[in-house]
């Protein structure tokens, strides 16, 4: 190597050494580079750890998926084993579908394919809330059958809904490839009826029933709708009609009833509304269980459960009808071929026939008068006008005995009270000669009693009075109140009903007038106080009753007082006494009743002498 080459190498080495020295990092730069290397190392480690975790997660997920799939398969196998051909309907999600018409809003549930709730669109509760006949778990409706050696209830199955237009919906449960169970509902454009059809296809070898009948269970809790649930409960119950026979019912009380013969329909009823299930043909038999909550429960009227058996063959259709509506006689009369109008209880025997006539007059007046307080007033006037001949006859009989009172007193003074039988015979002889019938004053009143009893049944059952106001009463179908207090008086309540108070006052006045007109205060002094006890009892008894009923009794008694005072003004008692004296001179023929009564008295007198 020559000198020039060596010199060049040395120079290059010096230049490189100089540049290295010039670019040498400081201590701070060295520390920063160290920190950067550490960060990169941590990132690499984190990335490696994440990759390892991801691989583990994928492995665990795959393993879990395998386990879940095995569990699902096992669970499905258990469901198929338990539910058989109905396994598909054993699980699902509950959905709701609603149908409406002018009167009803009906919500259906896919679980059970049943009616979930019913709202009456044109009615409200006493506190102005929507009137719901039942909702949710308050209603359990379905059929019980046997399949795969297990007992099933359709209320526990999930149906597939299939809506057909705006007025019909079908709920379908598949059983295998060909078998089907269909609940079909159709809601007409108006009215309170819902048509229901139970359709079964190819289920004769799938569903097993007892004695050729499919068992129906219908459990319903009837909620309170009115201001006084305890009063409403008195008119609630379970009604049922025997096939081609009469309608019977169970009052709201804890009881169980076996219905061993064919039935046409069954209904759960409160004071003004009912839910009924009607067979197109008949139910084979049934049983009813009724439970009533304590009076302190102001939410529920009653809970009832019915078990009915319907004819079933495995193929075909069975048709039924639901009725969800008011106990309005005008509406129910359209179904008189099945006696649905008897959901309106109008009393027993001839009382019902009296009320049927009153209903016709009541509805006639509705066409001209919109105020129901005035309708009750006119109805009362018509009834009192019809009964006026009986009132007049009763007054005249009492007036005859009153003008003869001095002669009766003379007989009592002449015959000592120890000889009560002889004294009574003498008084009866006096009345017979004067032509006075002792029963003449009582018999007309007795004949008026059926009207009073009939009105007692009519007013609380009249939905026309519901939420109709008059004067201070906001609802003539419930009690009126002018003062409510925070405590409860036994047998009375926590309020003061003014119509009941007025009714009591008029009855006290009428009793006082009768006491003045009759001799009962002289003959039986102890009865005087008893006569005033009845009006006082009315005060307690009617305080929680319908204001329309108390108003009717108040007006009726007031009119009777007016009739009595009017008759008294036009009756000349001196002329009446003279007529009775003339009657004494005429020969009298004893009636068979009088003859038997005198013979009985003579026999008793002879028996007493022998003793």
Order of alpha helices (4+ residues) and beta strands (2+ residues): alpha-alpha-beta-beta-beta-beta-beta-beta-beta-beta-beta-beta-beta-alpha-beta-beta-beta-beta-beta-beta-beta-beta-alpha-alpha-alpha-alpha-alpha-alpha-alpha-beta-beta-alpha-alpha-alpha-alpha-alpha-alpha
